[in-house]
Each structure stands twice: as C-alpha cells, then as structure tokens.
Amino acid sequence: MEAEIVFLGSGTSMGVPTLGCSCLVCASSDPRDSRTRPSIIVLFDDGGAKRCVLIDSGPDFRQQALRENLHSIDAVLYTHAHADHILGLDDLRPLSFKSPGKIPLYADQATAAVLRHVFEYTFSESNHYPYKARVELRPLAERTRIFDADFVTVPLLHGTLETVGFRFGNAAYLTDMSDIPEASFPLLRDLDVLIVDALRRTPHPSHSNVETSLKFVEKIRPQRAYFTHIAHDLGHVETENELPSNVRMAYDGLRIPIEL
C-alpha cells in the first residue's frame, strides 16, 4: 500500500532558531534550518478514505497542522511523555470535533499516566465540558493496527529512559534515542527508510549524535536514512555535504513516499 511520511517537525526540544541564540544556524535564511519540535504524520489510503496517523503531538502542532493544511487526524501514537512530544494534545480539539468518534491515542503505561496528569481536564470523567478534546487513551501494543496499517513498537533507550520508535511498512521512525537495544535490531531488518535521532556532532547523554547515528545506519543498512531531532549545532547544507549519499537531513515539510 502506498503511503507518505510528512515531517511536521525535525528540531530538538528547544526548536531552531533557539531562543536567545544568534549562531549561524539560528540566523540562517535557509528555511530548512528553521525546525519545529519533532513529529511526523503517516498518510495512506484506506479503501478510498484518506487516513492520517500522527506520531507525537508537540507544542508546535497547531502551527505544523496549519502549514500542512491538516483537516483530520485518525489516530495518535506516542513515543514518550516529554514536553516536546505531548504538549500539543489540546490542539487536537478542533480536529476531534469533526471526527465520527473519539480520536484514539496510543501510549505505553508510563506515557499514558503523564498524559492523564497533565491533561486531567481532558480525561477526567467528572468534567463534562462539551468542548474538551474528544480523545481516548488506548494501550500501546507490540503491534498496533490502525485501519489497514500495522505500527510495530521498537523499544529504544533515551539515556536511562525507555522510549519507543515505530516500524510501519518499509519505514521506521526512531526519534529521541541514544541507543538501540540489541533485541530491537531484528525489528529493523529490510528497511527502505530509516528516520533516526541525530542531535549534533558532539556526544549527548540522551540523544544519538551524527557519528553514532551513522553507525546505526551502517548496521541496519536501510536504502535511505534521514536524520531528525536536530539541534542548532548542525546546518542543513553544511551537514548534508559531509554525509554519505544515502543519508540526508530531514527538514520541516519534507515528504517521503513509503510502502505500508
């Protein structure tokens, strides 16, 4: 089944430009150096119906959805509960009002607990406000089927925190990770597209850097790889010129065709 990945955001938690910074990347006129918080959507056709699965609803989701002219979200998958991945949940409200039912939010137990706490007014059964987001939490399984597409959970390490990535069809999305457990590599065989965290050149305690991510690419051997969750340390053109031909820098608005 033909599908498409759209990068809503390719930046790190502080975004690029970063507040208070006037470095070359933050001051760049190249639009690919302007990066909102990390998120993607997966678009596919389901028996004639256009489907849109969102991975993470960060604080820039409203801006991203307006830019991409999104009119509906069919489901949301969460990688973990850090602020740059969840704080746009309330901006699902107007889209949820158009949905025939509640939008399902798939999250592991720890992430669901944080979502319930931060968005207590959304999930509280005693709050009968008619205009709260019409969403419902569902447990994240090892394999989650959304219409005709399967999303396989890929366990990752984000420093000492356990996070997840997702394999869907011939593509995988591994944001916010510093290491890939050995048991996860079989889930990443025969990829055409690998999207992987590559924060900066120097090491970081909870994110992969360019050198380490290139080693992951060599081990996984996808046809193409894209770096995401990029800080202001990496200029788009300068960094791409140093990368192998099958590894590119993601940027906000980038569209990649895939097969589900």
C-alpha positions as CSV (number, residue, x, y, z in Angstrom):
1,M,0.0,0.0,0.0
2,E,1.4,3.4,-1.0
3,A,1.8,5.9,1.8
4,E,3.7,9.1,2.6
5,I,5.6,10.4,5.6
6,V,5.4,14.1,6.2
7,F,7.8,15.7,8.7
8,L,5.8,18.1,10.8
9,G,8.9,19.0,12.8
10,S,12.6,18.0,12.6
11,G,14.0,20.0,15.5
12,T,15.1,19.4,19.1
13,S,13.1,20.3,22.2
14,M,14.2,23.9,22.1
15,G,13.5,24.3,18.4
16,V,15.6,26.1,15.9
17,P,16.1,29.1,16.0
18,T,16.7,28.6,19.7
19,L,15.5,31.4,21.9
20,G,18.3,33.9,22.8
21,C,20.8,32.5,20.2
22,S,22.3,34.2,17.2
23,C,24.5,31.5,15.9
24,L,24.9,30.9,12.2
25,V,22.2,28.2,12.1
26,C,19.7,30.2,14.2
27,A,20.3,33.2,12.0
28,S,20.2,31.2,8.7
29,S,18.0,32.3,5.9
30,D,17.6,28.7,4.6
31,P,14.1,27.6,5.6
32,R,15.4,24.0,6.2
33,D,17.4,25.4,9.2
34,S,14.1,26.5,10.8
35,R,13.0,23.4,12.8
36,T,9.9,23.0,14.9
37,R,9.6,20.3,17.6
38,P,9.8,16.7,16.3
39,S,6.8,14.9,14.9
40,I,5.6,13.2,11.7
41,I,2.4,12.1,10.1
42,V,1.8,9.0,8.0
43,L,-0.7,9.4,5.2
44,F,-2.3,6.5,3.4
45,D,-5.4,5.5,1.6
46,D,-7.8,3.1,3.3
47,G,-10.4,1.8,0.8
48,G,-10.8,5.2,-0.7
49,A,-10.6,7.1,2.6
50,K,-7.6,9.3,3.3
51,R,-6.1,8.4,6.7
52,C,-3.7,10.4,8.8
53,V,-1.7,8.9,11.7
54,L,0.2,11.4,13.9
55,I,3.3,10.4,15.8
56,D,3.6,12.7,18.8
57,S,1.7,16.0,19.4
58,G,4.3,18.5,20.3
59,P,3.9,22.1,21.4
60,D,4.2,23.3,17.7
61,F,1.4,21.0,16.5
62,R,-1.1,23.8,15.7
63,Q,1.5,25.7,13.6
64,Q,2.5,22.5,11.9
65,A,-1.1,21.4,11.1
66,L,-1.9,24.8,9.7
67,R,1.2,24.7,7.5
68,E,0.3,21.3,6.2
69,N,-3.4,22.1,5.8
70,L,-4.4,19.1,8.1
71,H,-8.2,18.7,8.4
72,S,-8.3,15.4,10.3
73,I,-6.3,13.1,12.5
74,D,-7.3,9.4,12.7
75,A,-5.0,8.3,15.5
76,V,-2.0,9.4,17.5
77,L,1.0,7.3,18.6
78,Y,3.2,8.5,21.4
79,T,6.9,7.7,21.7
80,H,7.2,9.0,25.3
81,A,5.9,11.7,27.6
82,H,8.5,14.5,27.3
83,A,7.0,18.0,26.9
84,D,8.2,18.4,23.3
85,H,6.2,15.3,22.3
86,I,2.9,15.8,24.2
87,L,2.1,19.4,24.9
88,G,0.1,19.9,21.7
89,L,-2.5,17.4,22.7
90,D,-5.1,20.1,23.4
91,D,-4.7,21.4,19.9
92,L,-6.4,18.2,18.7
93,R,-9.7,19.7,19.9
94,P,-11.0,21.2,16.7
95,L,-10.0,18.2,14.7
96,S,-11.6,15.9,17.2
97,F,-14.9,17.7,16.9
98,K,-15.0,16.7,13.2
99,S,-14.2,13.1,14.0
100,P,-17.0,10.5,13.9
101,G,-15.8,9.2,17.3
102,K,-13.1,9.9,19.8
103,I,-9.5,10.1,18.4
104,P,-7.6,7.1,19.8
105,L,-4.3,8.0,21.5
106,Y,-1.9,5.0,21.8
107,A,0.6,5.2,24.6
108,D,2.5,2.9,26.9
109,Q,1.6,2.8,30.6
110,A,4.1,5.4,31.7
111,T,3.3,7.9,29.0
112,A,-0.5,7.4,29.5
113,A,-0.1,8.2,33.2
114,V,1.7,11.5,32.4
115,L,-1.0,12.4,29.8
116,R,-3.7,11.8,32.3
117,H,-2.0,14.0,34.8
118,V,-1.0,16.9,32.6
119,F,-4.3,16.9,30.7
120,E,-6.5,16.0,33.7
121,Y,-9.3,18.3,32.4
122,T,-9.4,16.3,29.2
123,F,-9.5,12.8,30.7
124,S,-11.5,13.5,33.9
125,E,-14.8,11.7,33.8
126,S,-16.3,14.3,36.1
127,N,-15.5,17.1,33.6
128,H,-18.5,17.4,31.3
129,Y,-17.3,20.5,29.4
130,P,-18.6,19.9,25.9
131,Y,-15.6,21.4,24.1
132,K,-12.8,19.4,25.6
133,A,-10.8,17.2,23.2
134,R,-12.7,14.2,22.1
135,V,-9.9,11.7,22.6
136,E,-9.4,8.4,24.4
137,L,-6.3,6.6,25.6
138,R,-5.6,3.1,24.4
139,P,-2.7,0.8,25.4
140,L,0.2,0.6,23.0
141,A,0.7,-3.0,21.9
142,E,3.8,-4.5,20.3
143,R,1.8,-4.3,17.1
144,T,-1.0,-1.7,16.7
145,R,-3.3,-2.0,13.7
146,I,-4.8,1.3,12.5
147,F,-7.2,0.6,9.7
148,D,-5.1,-1.3,7.1
149,A,-1.7,-0.3,8.5
150,D,0.4,-2.0,11.2
151,F,2.7,0.0,13.5
152,V,5.2,-2.1,15.4
153,T,6.7,-0.8,18.6
154,V,10.5,-0.6,18.6
155,P,12.0,-0.3,22.1
156,L,14.7,2.3,22.5
157,L,16.8,4.0,25.2
158,H,16.7,7.7,25.7
159,G,19.6,8.0,28.2
160,T,18.2,5.9,31.1
161,L,14.6,6.4,29.9
162,E,12.8,3.7,27.9
163,T,11.1,5.2,24.8
164,V,9.7,3.7,21.7
165,G,10.1,4.1,18.0
166,F,7.8,2.7,15.3
167,R,8.2,0.4,12.3
168,F,5.5,0.7,9.7
169,G,5.8,-1.0,6.3
170,N,9.2,-0.4,4.9
171,A,10.0,2.6,7.2
172,A,10.9,3.2,10.8
173,Y,10.9,6.3,12.9
174,L,13.4,6.4,15.8
175,T,13.3,9.8,17.5
176,D,14.6,10.6,21.0
177,M,17.1,7.8,21.5
178,S,20.7,7.4,22.5
179,D,20.9,3.7,21.9
180,I,19.0,0.8,20.3
181,P,18.8,-2.4,22.4
182,E,20.2,-5.4,20.6
183,A,16.8,-7.1,20.8
184,S,15.3,-4.2,18.7
185,F,17.5,-4.7,15.6
186,P,15.5,-7.6,14.2
187,L,12.5,-5.3,14.0
188,L,14.5,-3.0,11.7
189,R,15.5,-5.5,9.0
190,D,14.9,-4.8,5.3
191,L,14.1,-1.1,5.7
192,D,13.9,1.2,2.8
193,V,13.6,4.3,5.0
194,L,15.1,4.8,8.4
195,I,14.5,8.0,10.3
196,V,16.9,8.4,13.3
197,D,17.8,10.9,16.0
198,A,21.0,12.8,15.3
199,L,21.1,15.8,17.6
200,R,24.5,17.2,17.0
201,R,28.2,16.2,16.4
202,T,29.3,16.0,20.0
203,P,28.1,13.3,22.4
204,H,24.9,13.9,24.4
205,P,23.7,11.9,27.4
206,S,20.3,11.1,26.0
207,H,20.5,11.6,22.2
208,S,22.4,10.0,19.4
209,N,24.9,12.2,17.6
210,V,25.9,12.2,14.0
211,E,28.8,9.7,14.4
212,T,26.7,7.2,16.4
213,S,23.7,7.5,14.1
214,L,25.9,6.8,11.1
215,K,27.0,3.6,12.8
216,F,23.3,2.7,13.3
217,V,22.7,3.3,9.6
218,E,25.7,1.0,8.7
219,K,24.3,-1.7,11.0
220,I,20.7,-1.5,9.9
221,R,21.5,-1.0,6.2
222,P,18.4,0.9,5.0
223,Q,18.1,2.1,1.4
224,R,17.8,5.6,2.7
225,A,18.2,7.3,6.1
226,Y,17.1,10.7,7.4
227,F,18.4,12.5,10.5
228,T,15.9,14.2,12.7
229,H,15.6,15.8,16.2
230,I,18.3,18.2,15.0
231,A,19.8,21.0,17.2
232,H,21.2,24.3,16.1
233,D,24.7,22.8,16.0
234,L,24.0,21.4,12.6
235,G,23.4,23.5,9.5
236,H,21.4,21.7,6.8
237,V,23.6,22.2,3.8
238,E,26.9,22.0,5.6
239,T,26.0,18.7,7.3
240,E,24.4,17.1,4.3
241,N,27.6,17.8,2.3
242,E,29.5,15.6,4.9
243,L,27.1,12.7,4.9
244,P,27.0,9.6,2.7
245,S,24.8,9.8,-0.3
246,N,22.1,7.6,1.2
247,V,21.9,9.7,4.4
248,R,20.0,13.1,4.3
249,M,19.0,15.7,6.8
250,A,15.2,15.9,7.4
251,Y,13.5,19.2,7.4
252,D,10.1,20.6,8.3
253,G,7.6,19.8,5.4
254,L,9.8,17.1,3.9
255,R,7.6,14.3,2.2
256,I,8.9,10.8,1.7
257,P,6.9,8.1,-0.2
258,I,6.9,4.7,1.5
259,E,5.1,1.3,1.3
260,L,2.9,0.1,4.1
